Amino acid sequence: MINDLEQFSVERLESLAKLSSDNTVIFAVNEVTALARIALAAKSAEPVAWVTWHQGFRAPDDCEEYLNAYTHATEEKSCDGSSAFPVYDKPYLNTPEIPEGYKLVPVEPSLKMMEAAVTCEDASFDDDSDMICIHHEVIYKAMLAAAPAPEDS
């Protein structure tokens, strides 16, 4: 699939993506077959692994995060209770619909997202154990709330 992609420039793909039903276009057979192979490969993408993330404490003030990888779908949960997420070895076609409870966010956090992370009330002090608890879900929710909508980016 990568070799098929290499024959298309970004400009060519952008021009193809902007076509409407009003356009009359003549395609070279090799372009049509390459695009069909790319689409088939992406459409048939299957996960190669499933990953969960966890935290471990070597000492009260020494936290480490780590991942567990599985070669098959698993009911195992991450430390935050989320399901294992799939990992693909080739592009996976995004569905145009975003499921309820999900939000499309940029790969790199925006400045507003990072500001939200550092200004939210993400920590509490436990008097009984003299430990500071970091509430990652509060940070995550603050960053999601500050994430730009796709058309804003």
Disulfide bonds with the S-S distance in Angstrom:
none
